[in-house]
Amino acid sequence: MNSRMITRVASAPLIIALAFTVSLTVRTTLAHAADAGAPPAPASAVKAPSGMMQRVEQRIAQLHAQLKITAAQEAQWQQFANVMRENAQKMDQSAAQRADKFGSLNAADNMKSYADMAVEHGRNVQRLAETFESLYNAMSPDQKKLADEVFRARAAQWQQRRQGRVHVYHSANSDYEAEMLNQQEVQSLSVSH
């Protein structure tokens, strides 16, 4: 195996954990938008940073500290952090636009709009992975080891939470009840990040 392939394999847990961060924020936004109790606010009404953007900023600050980013790595870090911000803004905007249309979408259009968001999410994660690879390659061996540990732990947390949501779904008595329980779980996850 060449060194580039080893780097990609070693980076895989990191990318999965980063994708989880973005994915969780998208699911949280969709869960809030789908709340049957109130109509969603139009995207144009949002002036303050959203809860998603606040969580992204918290995650950026947390990762900066955990990965012990040096002054020499700050340029790569800023590129990575900016992609995280841009991705979150795009997904927040897409989720708000989708939520604005919920009342008029038939089931097929609803599925198509969700598929469009999933494709956008995939493109965003790809950009994030490419930017992170540049940062990861600039890290010292000790930092890489630390990054691997940080992101493996994050991936393990994600897996545990995911298993909990699957359990909640299978123990629910109805689809509606399962959806309400899953929304509550997603909301509780967003508070912990």
C-alpha positions in Angstrom: 0.0 0.0 0.0 1.4 3.4 -0.9 1.5 6.2 1.7 -1.3 8.1 0.1 -3.6 5.1 0.4 -2.6 4.6 4.0 -3.4 8.3 4.7 -6.8 7.9 3.2 -7.5 4.7 5.1 -6.2 6.3 8.4 -8.4 9.4 7.6 -11.6 7.4 7.1 -12.7 7.5 10.8 -12.0 11.2 10.9 -14.1 11.8 7.8 -17.0 9.7 9.2 -17.0 11.7 12.4 -17.0 15.0 10.5 -19.8 13.8 8.3 -21.7 12.9 11.5 -21.4 16.4 12.7 -22.9 17.8 9.5 -25.5 15.0 9.3 -26.6 15.6 12.8 -27.1 19.3 12.3 -29.1 18.5 9.1 -31.3 16.0 10.9 -31.8 18.4 13.8 -32.8 21.2 11.4 -35.2 18.9 9.6 -36.7 17.6 12.9 -37.4 21.2 14.0 -38.8 22.1 10.6 -41.1 19.1 10.6 -42.5 19.9 14.1 -46.3 19.7 13.5 -47.0 22.2 16.3 -46.0 25.3 14.4 -45.3 26.3 10.8 -41.7 26.8 10.0 -40.3 30.3 9.8 -39.4 31.5 6.3 -35.6 31.4 5.6 -35.7 35.2 5.1 -36.9 35.7 8.7 -33.7 34.2 10.1 -31.4 37.0 11.3 -29.5 35.6 14.3 -27.1 32.6 13.9 -29.2 29.5 13.9 -28.8 26.8 16.5 -27.0 24.7 13.9 -24.5 27.5 13.2 -23.9 27.9 17.0 -23.3 24.1 17.3 -20.9 24.2 14.3 -18.9 27.1 15.8 -18.8 25.2 19.1 -17.5 22.1 17.3 -14.9 24.1 15.4 -13.6 25.6 18.7 -13.7 22.2 20.3 -11.8 20.5 17.5 -9.2 23.3 17.3 -8.4 22.7 21.0 -8.5 18.9 20.8 -6.3 18.7 17.7 -3.8 21.2 19.2 -3.7 23.2 16.0 -0.4 25.1 15.7 0.2 28.6 14.3 1.9 26.9 11.3 -1.3 24.9 10.6 -3.7 27.8 11.0 -4.1 28.4 7.3 -5.2 24.8 6.6 -7.3 25.0 9.8 -9.1 28.1 8.6 -9.9 26.5 5.2 -11.3 23.5 7.0 -13.3 25.6 9.4 -14.7 27.8 6.6 -15.9 24.7 4.7 -17.6 23.5 7.9 -19.3 26.9 8.2 -20.3 27.0 4.5 -21.6 23.5 4.5 -23.7 24.2 7.6 -25.1 27.4 6.1 -26.0 25.6 2.9 -27.7 22.8 4.7 -29.5 25.2 7.0 -30.8 27.2 4.1 -31.8 24.1 2.1 -33.6 22.7 5.1 -35.5 26.0 5.7 -36.4 26.1 2.0 -37.6 22.5 2.1 -39.6 23.2 5.2 -41.3 26.2 3.6 -42.6 23.8 0.9 -43.8 21.0 3.2 -47.4 22.0 3.1 -47.6 21.9 -0.7 -45.4 18.9 -1.5 -47.0 15.6 -2.4 -45.3 12.4 -1.2 -43.2 12.0 -4.3 -42.0 15.6 -4.3 -41.2 15.3 -0.6 -39.0 12.3 -1.3 -37.3 14.1 -4.2 -36.6 17.2 -2.1 -35.1 14.9 0.6 -33.0 13.2 -2.1 -31.8 16.5 -3.3 -30.7 17.4 0.2 -28.9 14.1 0.6 -27.0 14.7 -2.7 -26.1 18.2 -1.5 -24.9 16.7 1.8 -22.7 14.2 0.0 -21.1 17.0 -2.0 -20.5 19.0 1.2 -19.0 16.1 3.0 -16.7 15.4 0.0 -15.5 19.1 0.1 -15.0 18.8 3.9 -13.0 15.5 3.5 -10.7 17.0 0.9 -10.0 20.1 3.0 -9.5 18.0 6.1 -7.0 15.8 4.3 -4.8 18.9 3.6 -4.9 19.8 7.3 -4.3 16.2 8.4 -1.3 16.0 6.1 0.1 19.1 7.8 -0.2 17.5 11.3 2.7 16.0 13.2 2.6 12.3 13.8 1.5 12.9 17.4 -1.3 15.2 16.2 -2.4 12.6 13.7 -2.5 10.0 16.4 -4.6 12.4 18.6 -6.9 13.2 15.7 -7.4 9.5 15.0 -8.4 9.0 18.6 -10.7 12.0 18.8 -12.6 11.0 15.7 -12.8 7.4 16.5 -14.3 8.3 19.9 -16.8 10.6 18.1 -17.7 7.8 15.6 -18.3 5.4 18.5 -20.6 7.9 20.2 -22.5 8.3 16.9 -22.8 4.6 16.6 -24.2 4.2 20.1 -26.7 7.0 19.6 -27.7 5.5 16.2 -28.4 2.2 17.8 -30.5 3.9 20.5 -32.6 5.6 17.8 -33.1 2.2 16.0 -34.2 0.7 19.3 -36.6 3.6 19.9 -38.1 3.1 16.5 -38.6 -0.7 16.9 -40.2 -0.4 20.3 -42.7 2.3 19.3 -46.4 1.3 18.8 -47.0 3.3 15.7 -45.2 5.2 12.9 -46.3 8.5 14.4 -45.1 7.6 17.9 -41.8 6.4 16.4 -41.3 9.6 14.6 -42.0 11.7 17.7 -39.6 9.6 19.7 -36.9 9.9 17.1 -37.4 13.7 16.9 -37.0 14.0 20.6 -33.9 11.9 20.5 -32.4 14.1 17.7 -33.3 17.2 19.7 -31.6 15.8 22.8 -28.5 15.0 20.7 -28.3 18.5 19.4 -28.2 19.9 22.9 -25.3 17.7 23.9 -23.1 19.0 21.0 
